[in-house]
Amino acid sequence: MRIGEIAHRAGVSTRALRYYEEQGLLSSERTHSGQRTYPESAVERVRLIQQFFTAGLPSRTILLLLPCVDTGDASPEAFELLASERDRITDAMADLAAARDALDRMIDIANHPTPEHCPALREPAWAPYHPAEATRTASRPTAAHVASATPVTM
């Protein structure tokens, strides 16, 4: 079976098949003209490789697991490797959740700015923010308040 046919039947690109070969995940024979040919079993192999990738496994890990698939005998090391990959993915998910939470805080600050987070709201704008001083001066009128309260006479 040629590369285009296996790609079509397995639902992947020919580029993906070439990548799988480069990584040692798939093998092919070559014709006299150098074209790749694959056995019928390659379709199922490519689908399995796709499942491993969908599960978040890198190609180097898949390469270590394929002999277990080929022999039908999973070693304790293979199960340890899968558990390790699961832990890696769980850690990555926690990191992404923390990044999402930090972004949510930034969005909230942008939507509801306070003097603590926005120097332009400070009095004067360039002064460093000190929370203790903010509570003492919050009840005092600012220059803007005084100016707006003073009637203008002409």
C-alpha positions in Angstrom: 0.0 0.0 0.0 1.4 3.4 -0.9 1.8 6.4 1.4 -1.3 8.3 0.0 -3.6 5.3 0.5 -2.5 4.6 4.0 -2.8 8.2 4.9 -6.3 8.3 3.6 -7.4 5.1 5.3 -5.8 6.0 8.6 -7.0 9.6 8.5 -3.6 11.3 8.7 -1.4 13.3 6.4 1.4 11.9 4.4 3.6 14.3 6.3 2.5 12.6 9.6 3.5 9.2 8.2 6.9 10.5 7.2 7.3 11.9 10.7 6.3 8.6 12.3 9.0 6.9 10.2 11.6 9.5 11.2 10.8 8.8 14.9 11.0 5.0 14.4 7.3 4.5 15.1 6.4 3.1 11.7 8.4 1.4 9.0 8.0 1.0 5.3 9.6 -0.8 2.3 10.9 1.1 -0.7 10.2 0.4 -4.3 12.9 0.6 -7.0 12.0 4.2 -7.5 12.2 4.9 -3.8 8.5 5.2 -3.1 7.3 4.0 0.3 5.0 1.0 0.6 3.4 -0.3 3.7 1.7 -3.5 4.8 -2.0 -3.6 5.4 -1.3 -3.8 9.2 0.2 -0.3 9.0 -3.3 1.3 9.0 -4.1 -0.1 12.5 -0.6 0.8 13.7 -1.0 4.4 12.6 -4.4 4.6 14.3 -2.8 3.3 17.5 0.0 5.9 17.3 -2.7 8.5 16.9 -4.4 7.3 20.1 -1.1 7.6 21.9 -0.6 11.1 20.7 -4.1 12.0 21.6 -3.4 10.7 25.1 -0.6 13.3 25.3 2.3 10.9 25.0 5.5 12.2 23.2 6.9 10.1 20.4 9.9 9.0 22.5 7.5 7.4 25.0 5.4 5.8 22.2 8.5 4.3 20.8 9.2 2.6 24.2 5.6 1.3 24.4 5.2 -0.1 20.9 7.3 -3.3 21.6 4.7 -4.1 24.4 2.0 -3.7 21.9 3.8 -5.8 19.3 4.4 -8.7 21.7 1.1 -8.3 23.7 3.1 -8.4 26.9 3.2 -5.2 29.0 6.1 -5.0 31.4 5.9 -3.4 34.8 8.2 -0.7 33.4 5.6 0.1 30.7 2.9 0.6 33.3 5.3 2.8 35.3 6.1 4.8 32.2 2.3 5.3 31.6 1.8 6.4 35.2 4.7 8.8 34.9 3.3 10.3 31.8 -0.1 10.7 33.5 1.6 12.5 36.4 3.4 14.8 33.9 0.1 15.6 32.3 -1.6 16.2 35.6 1.2 18.6 36.6 0.9 20.4 33.3 -2.9 20.7 33.9 -2.2 22.2 37.4 0.2 24.7 35.9 -2.3 25.7 33.2 -5.1 26.1 35.9 -2.8 28.4 37.9 -2.0 30.4 34.8 -5.7 30.7 34.0 -6.4 31.8 37.6 -3.7 34.5 37.4 -5.2 35.7 34.1 -8.6 35.8 35.7 -7.2 38.0 38.5 -5.6 40.3 35.9 -8.9 40.6 34.0 -10.7 41.4 37.2 -8.1 44.1 38.1 -8.4 45.6 34.6 -12.2 45.7 34.9 -12.2 47.0 38.5 -9.0 49.0 39.0 -8.0 50.2 42.5 -5.2 52.5 43.6 -3.3 49.4 44.7 -3.1 48.2 41.2 -3.4 51.4 39.1 -0.9 54.2 39.7 -3.2 56.7 37.8 -5.7 56.3 40.6 -3.2 57.3 43.3 -3.0 60.8 44.8 -0.6 62.0 43.4 -0.4 59.4 40.6 3.3 58.8 41.0 3.4 58.3 44.7 4.0 54.7 46.0 0.9 53.1 47.3 0.7 52.3 51.1 -2.5 50.6 52.1 -2.4 52.0 55.7 -2.2 55.6 54.3 -5.0 55.0 51.9 -7.5 54.2 54.6 -6.4 57.3 56.6 -6.7 59.7 53.6 -9.8 58.1 52.1 -12.1 60.3 54.2 -10.1 63.5 53.4 -11.1 65.5 50.4 -8.7 65.6 47.5 -7.8 68.6 45.4 -10.3 67.4 42.8 -13.1 67.2 45.4 -12.3 70.7 46.7 -12.2 72.2 43.2 -15.5 70.7 42.2 -17.1 71.8 45.5 -15.9 75.4 45.2 -18.4 77.6 43.3 -17.0 79.7 40.5 -18.0 83.4 40.5 -17.5 85.8 37.8 
